[in-house]
Amino acid sequence: MRPKRPRDPFQLAYQVFQEASGQAPPQPLPENDPATVAKRKGGAKGGERRASKLTPERRREIAQKAAAKRWHKPSP
């Protein structure tokens, strides 16, 4: 679970300023949170399984489609 930050925008700005200037230690993110670990492991496992089931031709089609979307520039 993430550490709570103030909801008041002025208090939040003050806290961020203090962390950025080194006057206050930054709040550490928990790395051993069970929910975070489960998400991280599940996502990695699912990607590997999907890739192992795809044929090389299908993987190439997916990669080409992703590259086209990534580099496509809409005409003005």
Steps between C-alpha positions, in 0.01 A plus 500: 500500500629845415573750773228762528567853386300802611185574302530873553681639191703749705621237745580266212697773320691574819582133553613455138715813529664372818571161343644659185722740696629222726356649819274199555573139409286367214233251593618153396273287286438155646655233281378192683132587491319173413270670249792664319699178488201305368439752223866506400531122487168445326569752225842356423372143501208583272720671244738204484217254457338704226831540315572127521164415341534743207657400174795708376283636218229615742758660731638689201152620402437625854839676512444667162155619603639641827783678316255648251283634783804631684649685205179607326468875476153629427481741210412858599 
